[in-house]
């Protein structure tokens, strides 16, 4: 890896992602989708930006996501996904380092708006999201930050 040029899915070094703070603004971090370039140390790098905390990556923007563990994932935490459902076919959920069984009610609620949910740990979720984004598929990702 070249200095400052992480490869997709690389874990962070402090040089890649210096200390950042999470904002609670209702404005997106980026008004479009973008591949995730690196992750770890509690955050993500994308589009020459970095963010500490979890992310919600939708086709039209990348947002702060207040979820820190899979048990917090519900219809409320995914409300932006439900609002954007007509532009999403697949939601990739990165569950941090935990394995998570999607509650039946949540899976059914997403299925009702024609969104397929695929949950996996955050590392594989980022790789899957980046591939699907590169294929120009209608994908979103809800990614829990990992240490």
C-alpha positions as CSV (number, residue, x, y, z in Angstrom):
1,X,0.0,0.0,0.0
2,X,1.3,3.4,-0.9
3,X,1.3,6.2,1.7
4,X,-2.1,7.9,1.6
5,X,-3.4,5.5,-1.1
6,X,-5.4,2.7,0.7
7,X,-6.7,-0.2,-1.3
8,X,-10.4,-1.0,-1.1
9,X,-11.1,-2.6,2.3
10,X,-7.7,-1.8,3.8
11,X,-7.7,-1.3,7.5
12,X,-6.7,2.2,8.7
13,X,-3.4,3.4,9.8
14,X,-3.3,6.7,11.7
15,X,-1.7,8.3,8.6
16,X,-4.7,7.3,6.5
17,X,-7.3,8.6,9.0
18,X,-6.2,11.1,11.5
19,X,-8.4,11.9,14.5
20,X,-11.9,12.9,13.3
21,X,-15.0,13.6,15.1
22,X,-18.5,12.4,14.4
23,X,-21.1,15.2,13.7
24,X,-24.7,14.9,14.4
25,X,-25.7,17.2,11.5
26,X,-28.6,16.2,9.4
27,X,-26.6,17.0,6.3
28,X,-24.9,14.1,4.4
29,X,-21.1,13.7,4.5
30,X,-21.2,13.3,0.7
31,X,-24.1,14.1,-1.6
32,X,-23.5,10.9,-3.7
33,X,-22.5,7.3,-3.3
34,X,-18.8,6.4,-3.2
35,X,-16.7,3.3,-2.6
36,X,-15.3,2.8,0.9
37,X,-11.5,3.0,0.5
38,X,-10.5,1.9,4.0
39,X,-12.0,1.0,7.4
40,X,-10.9,0.5,11.0
41,X,-9.9,2.5,14.0
42,X,-13.6,3.3,14.5
43,X,-14.2,4.7,11.1
44,X,-14.1,4.8,7.3
45,X,-12.4,6.6,4.4
46,X,-14.2,7.4,1.2
47,X,-13.9,10.1,-1.5
48,X,-10.8,11.6,0.0
49,X,-12.7,12.0,3.3
50,X,-12.7,10.2,6.6
51,X,-15.4,9.7,9.2
52,X,-15.3,8.2,12.8
53,X,-18.4,6.2,13.6
54,X,-20.8,4.1,11.6
55,X,-22.1,5.0,8.1
56,X,-25.2,4.7,6.0
57,X,-24.4,4.7,2.3
58,X,-27.3,5.3,0.0
59,X,-27.4,5.8,-3.7
60,X,-27.8,9.6,-3.3
61,X,-25.6,10.3,-0.2
62,X,-23.4,9.0,2.6
63,X,-24.7,9.7,6.1
64,X,-23.7,9.4,9.7
65,X,-25.4,6.3,11.2
66,X,-25.7,6.3,15.0
67,X,-25.8,2.5,15.3
68,X,-22.8,1.0,17.2
69,X,-23.9,-2.7,17.5
70,X,-26.3,-5.0,15.6
71,X,-28.9,-5.1,18.4
72,X,-29.6,-1.4,17.5
73,X,-30.6,-2.1,13.9
74,X,-34.3,-1.7,13.4
75,X,-36.8,0.0,11.1
76,X,-36.1,3.3,12.9
77,X,-32.4,3.2,12.4
78,X,-32.9,2.3,8.8
79,X,-35.6,4.9,8.1
80,X,-33.5,6.5,5.4
81,X,-33.3,3.2,3.6
82,X,-37.1,2.8,3.7
83,X,-37.5,6.3,2.3
84,X,-35.1,5.6,-0.5
85,X,-36.4,2.0,-1.1
86,X,-37.5,2.8,-4.7
87,X,-33.8,3.3,-5.6
88,X,-32.4,0.3,-3.7
89,X,-32.5,-3.4,-4.6
90,X,-30.0,-4.7,-2.0
91,X,-29.0,-3.4,1.5
92,X,-25.7,-4.7,2.7
93,X,-25.4,-4.5,6.5
94,X,-22.0,-4.6,8.0
95,X,-22.3,-5.8,11.6
96,X,-18.9,-4.8,12.9
97,X,-17.1,-7.9,14.2
98,X,-20.3,-9.6,15.3
99,X,-22.4,-12.2,13.5
100,X,-26.1,-11.1,13.5
101,X,-29.3,-12.9,12.7
102,X,-31.7,-10.4,11.1
103,X,-35.0,-10.3,13.0
104,X,-37.8,-11.7,10.9
105,X,-39.9,-8.6,11.2
106,X,-37.2,-6.3,9.8
107,X,-36.5,-8.7,6.9
108,X,-40.2,-8.8,6.1
109,X,-40.5,-5.0,6.4
110,X,-37.7,-4.5,3.9
111,X,-39.1,-7.2,1.6
112,X,-42.4,-5.4,1.6
113,X,-40.6,-2.4,0.0
114,X,-38.7,-4.7,-2.3
115,X,-35.2,-4.4,-0.6
116,X,-33.2,-7.5,0.0
117,X,-31.1,-7.4,3.2
118,X,-27.7,-9.2,3.3
119,X,-25.9,-9.1,6.7
120,X,-22.3,-9.9,7.3
121,X,-19.3,-8.5,9.2
122,X,-18.2,-5.0,8.2
123,X,-15.0,-6.1,6.3
124,X,-16.8,-8.4,3.9
125,X,-19.8,-6.0,3.7
126,X,-17.5,-3.2,2.4
127,X,-15.9,-5.5,-0.2
128,X,-19.4,-6.6,-1.3
129,X,-20.7,-3.1,-1.4
130,X,-17.8,-1.8,-3.4
131,X,-18.1,-4.6,-6.0
132,X,-21.9,-4.0,-6.4
133,X,-21.4,-0.3,-6.6
134,X,-18.7,-0.8,-9.3
135,X,-21.2,-3.0,-11.2
136,X,-23.6,0.0,-11.0
137,X,-26.2,-2.0,-9.0
138,X,-28.8,-0.4,-6.9
139,X,-27.1,-1.0,-3.6
140,X,-27.0,0.6,-0.2
141,X,-24.8,-0.2,2.9
142,X,-25.3,0.2,6.6
143,X,-21.9,-0.2,8.1
144,X,-21.0,-0.4,11.8
145,X,-17.5,0.9,12.5
146,X,-14.9,-1.5,13.8
147,X,-12.0,-0.8,16.2
